[in-house]
Amino acid sequence: MQRINRVWLFVLAITLHNLPEGMAIGVSFADGDMTVGLPLTTAIALQDIPEGLAIALALRVTGISALRAALVAVGSGLMEPLGAVIGLGVSSGFALGYPIALGLAAGAMIFVVSHEVIPETHRNGHETPATLGLMLGFGVMMFLDTALG
């Protein structure tokens, strides 16, 4: 039961984190400048693929059917279009709300990853592959940040 609660906490954290990602997309298109909006949207879309897969696989481990796990993963991603609409409104209205929302989402993700995900991946003799995966993922994201930024 505790493992199932951890998985749902992970799903909730990613779902909440998708809202400010969508807001970033909305803000990036607010001025109508495609040179800002398209690269950001592409980068977020690329990282959403493993994010959705992580949700679906985590749910499958708890015994949820493949169809239901896929639907939950897709549902978590639907927060981004909602966030994009909010981001468009925020960019012209309440400009302070955007960085606050991003900070809260980042803090929630850091907490869940450091408190739940990393310890869970480093149990039962999987320490080395988990650490290598973490390092590889960090390296890829730093490369993409530099290459696309």
C-alpha positions in Angstrom: 0.0 0.0 0.0 2.8 2.4 0.8 4.4 1.7 -2.6 1.1 2.5 -4.3 0.8 5.8 -2.4 4.4 6.7 -3.5 3.5 6.0 -7.1 0.4 8.2 -6.9 2.4 11.0 -5.2 4.9 10.7 -8.1 2.0 10.9 -10.7 0.5 13.9 -8.9 3.9 15.7 -8.8 4.4 15.3 -12.5 0.8 16.3 -13.2 1.3 19.5 -11.2 4.6 20.1 -12.8 3.0 20.0 -16.3 0.9 23.0 -15.5 3.8 25.5 -15.3 5.4 23.8 -18.3 2.3 24.6 -20.3 2.4 28.1 -18.9 5.9 28.5 -20.2 4.6 27.5 -23.6 1.8 30.0 -23.4 4.1 32.8 -22.4 6.6 31.9 -25.1 3.9 32.4 -27.8 2.4 35.5 -26.1 4.2 38.0 -28.3 3.5 36.0 -31.5 7.3 35.3 -32.0 7.6 31.8 -33.3 11.4 31.8 -32.8 10.8 31.7 -29.1 7.7 29.5 -28.9 8.6 26.7 -31.3 12.0 25.7 -29.8 10.6 25.8 -26.3 7.5 23.8 -27.3 9.8 21.2 -29.1 12.0 20.8 -26.0 9.1 20.4 -23.6 7.4 17.9 -26.0 10.6 15.8 -26.2 11.0 15.6 -22.5 7.3 14.8 -22.1 7.7 11.5 -23.9 9.9 9.8 -21.1 7.8 11.7 -18.5 4.6 10.0 -19.7 6.4 6.7 -20.0 7.6 7.0 -16.4 4.1 7.6 -15.2 2.7 4.7 -17.2 5.4 2.2 -16.1 5.2 3.3 -12.5 1.4 2.7 -12.5 1.9 -0.7 -14.3 4.2 -1.8 -11.5 1.3 -1.3 -9.0 -0.9 -3.6 -11.0 -3.0 -1.1 -12.9 -3.9 -2.2 -16.5 -1.9 -1.0 -19.4 -4.9 1.0 -20.8 -5.6 2.7 -17.5 -1.9 3.5 -17.0 -1.7 5.0 -20.5 -4.9 7.1 -19.9 -3.6 8.4 -16.6 -0.3 9.3 -18.3 -2.1 11.1 -21.1 -4.4 12.8 -18.6 -1.4 14.2 -16.7 -0.1 15.7 -20.0 -3.4 17.4 -20.6 -2.4 19.9 -17.9 0.0 21.5 -20.3 -2.6 22.8 -22.8 -4.5 24.2 -19.8 -1.3 25.8 -18.6 -0.6 27.3 -22.0 -4.0 29.1 -21.9 -3.2 30.3 -18.4 0.3 31.4 -19.5 -1.2 33.5 -22.3 -3.4 35.3 -19.7 -0.6 35.6 -17.1 1.9 37.1 -19.6 -0.3 40.1 -20.2 -2.1 40.3 -16.8 -0.4 39.1 -13.6 3.3 38.9 -14.5 4.4 38.0 -11.0 2.3 34.9 -11.0 4.4 33.1 -13.6 7.7 32.9 -11.7 5.9 32.1 -8.5 4.1 29.2 -10.2 7.4 28.0 -11.7 9.2 28.1 -8.4 6.4 26.2 -6.6 6.4 23.5 -9.3 10.1 23.2 -9.3 10.1 22.9 -5.5 7.4 20.2 -5.6 9.4 18.2 -8.2 12.7 18.5 -6.3 11.0 17.3 -3.1 9.3 14.3 -4.7 12.4 13.3 -6.7 14.8 13.6 -3.8 12.5 12.2 -1.1 10.7 9.4 -3.0 12.1 8.6 -6.4 15.8 8.5 -5.9 15.6 6.4 -2.7 13.2 4.0 -4.4 15.5 3.5 -7.4 18.4 2.8 -5.1 16.9 -0.1 -3.3 17.1 -3.9 -3.8 20.6 -4.0 -5.4 19.9 -1.5 -8.1 22.2 1.2 -6.8 24.7 1.2 -9.6 22.3 1.2 -12.6 20.1 3.8 -10.9 23.1 6.1 -10.2 24.4 5.7 -13.8 20.9 6.4 -15.2 20.7 9.6 -13.0 24.1 10.7 -14.2 23.3 10.0 -17.8 19.9 11.8 -17.6 21.5 14.8 -16.0 24.3 14.9 -18.7 21.7 14.6 -21.5 19.6 17.4 -20.1 22.7 19.7 -19.6 23.7 19.0 -23.2 20.2 19.7 -24.5 20.0 22.9 -22.4 23.3 24.1 -23.9 22.5 23.0 -27.4 19.0 24.3 -27.5 19.5 27.3 -25.2 
